[in-house]
Amino acid sequence: MKQTRTTTRGTTLLAATLAAGLATAAAASAQAAPADTKPVTIILVDHGQAADPFHNVIKRGAQDAAKQLGVHLEIRQPDNFDMTQMANLITAAANQKPDGLVTTVPDAEALSGPIKRAIAQGIPVIATNDAPANGHKVGALLNVGQDETAAGRAAGKAMAAAGAKKAICVNQEVGNVALDERCSGFAEGFGGNSKVLPVETDPSVTKSKIEAALRSDPSIDAIIGLNASLVGEPAVQAVQELGRTGKVKVASFDLSAGMLRNVADGKAVFVVDQQPYLQGYLPVLFLTQRARYGLLPSGDVASGPNLITKDQAAKVIDLSSAAIR
């Protein structure tokens, strides 16, 4: 039976509390495991590139879990946002016959084939950092992440409550279903005029395109970025350089130390935290416990969303710098 997902703060806190308890239990069980416990190998295939700070947090979570649990972890990433290369990485991982496979699923149609073939080989698969529906489509045991449409809706409502009327949703990976859902959810929650601005993963190019959009339409008074370092920070810089700080409200999905400082300093309104550390940590924990003891949660785990505003941002900066938040 699937676990009901909500976007309430209480659910987010419950998930965080549960994760902390599971981490403690995992460490204890690893220490108490028999000396002859068979070696466990888990492979993480992540569509994010190695230079992406957000995906480094996912990797950090997975690496910490592997170290604490005493399992062998391998991480594979494509050179760019390329579903053909991503599919090949999943196929190669399955050919190694690991004890568990963790994978992101930015495009269920493109990746369904290799993931389902891995499952047919008896390899347990957990989806992470995706729209939950994508994980369900490819047959994953469960999904660790946030409902991106609901997260977008929450961000849109928060931006509207801040007084904005016309927004652009800046998308650095158009075609990534999870990001597309953020923009559509934002538009629904915002209730005003919102359109998508496609950009790239190069922050300098993103900054230039945002500046061009603001110059061409001075009525834009809100920007929502879908990545803190690749979009949120360049958006703040663009608004500053155009002399429109305070007139154009900026917010972003996900965290970076720089974007958190912007929120703390009042240059941005909020960031949406989906806790990517847990998206790396929990799948490794779950697959290890399954391999060793046959244990697994019965449904999805919601790692977010959680909106971080000015009164909270300063407390999270150091953890973000350490690739934990």
C-alpha positions in Angstrom: 0.0 0.0 0.0 1.4 3.4 -0.9 2.1 5.9 1.8 0.0 9.0 1.6 2.1 12.0 0.7 1.3 15.5 2.0 3.2 18.8 1.9 2.5 19.8 5.5 5.3 21.0 7.7 4.3 18.3 10.2 4.9 15.6 7.7 8.2 17.0 6.8 9.3 17.1 10.4 8.0 13.6 10.9 10.0 12.4 7.9 13.1 14.1 9.3 12.6 12.6 12.7 12.0 9.2 11.1 15.2 9.5 9.1 17.2 10.4 12.2 15.8 7.4 14.0 16.6 5.1 11.0 20.1 6.5 10.8 20.7 5.7 14.5 19.2 2.2 14.0 21.3 1.7 10.9 24.5 2.5 12.8 23.6 0.2 15.6 22.6 -2.6 13.3 25.8 -2.3 11.4 27.8 -2.6 14.6 25.7 -5.6 15.7 25.8 -7.4 12.3 27.5 -10.8 12.4 31.0 -10.9 11.3 30.1 -13.2 8.4 27.4 -10.8 7.0 27.8 -11.0 3.2 29.3 -8.0 1.4 26.7 -5.6 0.0 27.2 -3.6 -3.2 24.9 -0.7 -4.1 25.1 1.4 -7.2 23.7 4.9 -7.5 23.0 6.3 -11.0 22.3 10.0 -10.8 21.3 12.2 -13.8 23.0 15.2 -12.2 26.4 16.2 -13.3 29.5 15.9 -11.1 29.8 19.7 -10.9 26.3 20.3 -9.7 26.4 21.3 -6.0 22.8 20.0 -5.4 23.6 16.5 -6.6 26.8 16.6 -4.6 24.5 16.6 -1.5 22.7 13.5 -2.7 26.1 11.8 -3.2 27.3 13.0 0.2 24.2 11.4 1.8 24.7 8.1 -0.1 28.5 8.0 0.8 27.8 8.7 4.5 25.2 5.9 4.6 27.6 3.5 2.9 30.4 4.3 5.3 28.3 3.9 8.4 26.8 0.7 7.2 30.0 -0.8 5.8 28.7 -1.4 2.3 30.4 -0.9 -1.1 28.9 2.0 -3.0 29.6 3.0 -6.6 28.2 6.3 -8.1 27.7 6.9 -11.8 26.7 10.2 -13.5 26.3 11.2 -17.2 28.5 14.0 -18.6 25.4 16.1 -19.2 21.6 15.9 -19.1 21.5 13.0 -21.6 18.9 10.3 -21.2 20.6 7.9 -23.7 23.8 8.0 -21.6 21.7 7.7 -18.4 20.0 4.6 -19.8 23.4 3.1 -20.7 24.7 3.8 -17.2 21.7 2.0 -15.7 22.2 -1.0 -18.0 25.9 -1.2 -17.2 25.1 -1.0 -13.4 22.5 -3.8 -13.7 25.1 -6.0 -15.6 27.2 -5.9 -12.4 24.3 -7.5 -10.5 24.6 -5.3 -7.4 22.5 -6.0 -4.3 20.6 -2.8 -4.9 20.3 0.0 -7.5 19.4 3.6 -6.7 18.5 5.8 -9.6 17.0 9.1 -10.4 14.2 9.0 -13.0 14.0 12.4 -14.7 12.3 10.8 -17.7 10.2 7.7 -17.1 9.6 6.9 -20.7 13.3 7.1 -21.7 14.5 5.1 -18.6 11.7 2.6 -18.1 13.3 -0.1 -20.4 16.7 -0.4 -18.6 15.2 -0.1 -15.1 12.5 -2.7 -15.7 15.2 -5.0 -17.2 17.2 -4.6 -14.0 14.2 -5.4 -11.9 13.5 -8.5 -14.1 17.1 -9.6 -13.2 16.1 -9.6 -9.6 17.8 -6.3 -8.7 15.9 -4.2 -6.2 15.5 -0.6 -7.4 14.7 2.5 -5.4 13.9 5.7 -7.2 15.1 9.0 -5.7 15.0 12.8 -6.3 12.1 12.4 -8.7 8.4 13.0 -9.1 7.0 10.0 -7.2 4.9 9.1 -10.3 8.0 8.4 -12.3 9.3 5.9 -9.8 6.0 4.2 -9.8 5.9 4.0 -13.6 9.3 2.2 -13.8 8.4 -0.3 -11.1 10.7 0.9 -8.3 10.1 -0.5 -4.9 9.6 3.0 -3.5 10.4 6.6 -4.1 12.4 8.9 -1.8 11.8 12.5 -2.7 9.0 15.1 -2.9 5.9 15.6 -5.0 7.2 18.3 -7.3 3.8 19.6 -8.4 2.8 20.0 -4.7 6.1 21.6 -4.0 5.7 24.0 -6.9 2.2 24.8 -5.7 3.5 25.7 -2.2 6.2 27.9 -3.7 3.6 29.7 -5.9 1.3 30.4 -2.9 4.2 31.7 -0.9 5.3 34.0 -3.7 1.7 35.3 -4.2 1.5 35.9 -0.4 4.7 38.0 -0.7 2.7 40.3 -3.1 4.0 39.3 -6.5 1.8 39.5 -9.6 3.8 38.4 -12.6 6.5 35.7 -12.5 9.0 33.8 -14.6 9.8 30.2 -13.7 13.5 29.7 -14.8 14.1 26.1 -15.9 17.7 24.9 -16.5 16.6 21.4 -17.7 13.5 21.7 -19.8 12.3 18.1 -20.4 13.2 17.0 -16.9 9.7 16.0 -15.7 10.3 16.9 -12.1 11.4 20.4 -13.0 8.5 20.8 -15.5 6.2 19.8 -12.7 7.7 22.5 -10.4 6.9 25.2 -12.9 3.3 23.9 -13.5 2.7 23.6 -9.8 4.1 27.1 -9.2 1.8 28.6 -11.8 -1.2 26.9 -10.2 -0.3 28.0 -6.7 0.7 31.5 -7.8 -2.6 32.2 -9.5 -1.2 35.1 -11.4 0.7 35.5 -14.6 3.5 33.0 -14.8 5.6 31.8 -17.8 8.6 29.5 -18.2 12.0 30.9 -19.1 14.2 28.1 -20.5 17.9 28.5 -19.7 21.0 26.3 -19.4 23.2 24.9 -16.6 25.8 27.6 -17.2 25.1 30.3 -14.5 26.5 33.1 -16.6 24.2 32.3 -19.5 21.3 32.0 -17.1 22.1 35.4 -15.6 22.2 37.0 -19.1 18.8 35.5 -20.1 17.2 36.6 -16.9 18.5 40.1 -17.4 17.1 40.1 -20.9 13.7 38.9 -19.7 13.5 41.7 -17.1 14.6 44.3 -19.6 12.0 43.2 -22.2 9.2 43.1 -19.6 9.5 45.6 -16.7 6.2 44.3 -15.2 7.9 41.0 -14.1 8.1 41.2 -10.3 8.9 37.6 -9.3 11.5 35.0 -10.3 11.4 31.4 -9.1 14.5 29.4 -9.9 14.5 25.6 -10.0 18.1 25.3 -8.7 19.7 27.5 -6.1 23.3 27.7 -7.4 22.6 27.4 -11.1 19.5 29.7 -11.2 18.7 31.3 -7.8 22.1 33.0 -7.2 22.4 34.3 -10.8 18.8 35.6 -10.6 19.7 37.6 -7.4 22.8 39.0 -9.2 20.7 39.9 -12.3 18.1 41.8 -10.2 20.8 43.6 -8.3 22.7 44.7 -11.4 19.5 46.1 -12.9 18.8 48.0 -9.8 15.6 46.2 -9.1 16.3 44.7 -5.7 13.1 44.8 -3.6 11.0 45.4 -6.7 11.6 41.9 -8.2 11.1 39.1 -5.6 13.4 36.1 -6.0 13.0 32.6 -4.7 14.5 29.2 -5.5 14.0 25.5 -5.2 16.8 23.7 -3.3 19.7 25.1 -1.3 23.1 26.5 -1.6 25.2 28.5 0.9 25.1 31.6 -1.4 21.3 31.4 -1.9 20.7 30.9 1.9 22.8 34.1 2.5 20.6 35.9 0.0 17.5 34.8 1.9 19.1 35.8 5.3 20.1 39.2 3.9 16.6 39.8 2.4 17.8 39.6 -1.2 15.6 36.6 -1.8 12.2 35.6 -0.2 12.7 31.9 0.4 14.1 28.6 -0.8 12.3 25.2 -1.0 14.3 22.5 0.7 13.6 18.9 -0.4 16.5 17.5 1.8 18.6 15.9 -0.9 21.0 14.4 1.7 18.1 12.1 2.7 17.5 11.3 -0.9 21.0 9.8 -1.0 21.2 8.4 2.5 17.8 6.7 2.9 17.9 4.6 -0.3 21.3 3.2 0.6 20.1 2.5 4.1 16.9 0.8 2.9 18.6 -1.4 0.3 21.3 -2.5 2.7 18.6 -3.5 5.3 16.7 -5.3 2.6 19.9 -7.2 1.5 20.8 -8.1 5.0 17.5 -8.6 6.8 14.7 -8.4 4.3 13.5 -5.1 5.7 11.9 -2.4 3.6 9.4 0.5 4.2 6.0 -0.3 2.7 5.6 3.0 0.8 7.2 6.2 -0.4 9.1 8.5 1.8 8.5 12.3 1.4 11.7 14.2 2.0 10.1 17.6 1.3 9.0 20.3 0.7 10.0 22.6 3.4 10.2 26.4 2.8 13.1 28.1 4.5 12.6 31.9 5.0 14.7 34.7 6.4 14.3 33.7 10.1 15.7 30.2 9.4 18.2 30.7 6.6 21.3 31.7 8.7 21.1 28.5 10.7 21.3 26.3 7.6 24.2 28.0 5.9 27.1 26.0 7.5 25.3 22.7 6.8 24.8 23.7 3.2 28.5 24.6 2.9 29.3 21.1 4.2 27.0 19.5 1.5 24.5 18.3 4.0 21.6 20.8 3.5 
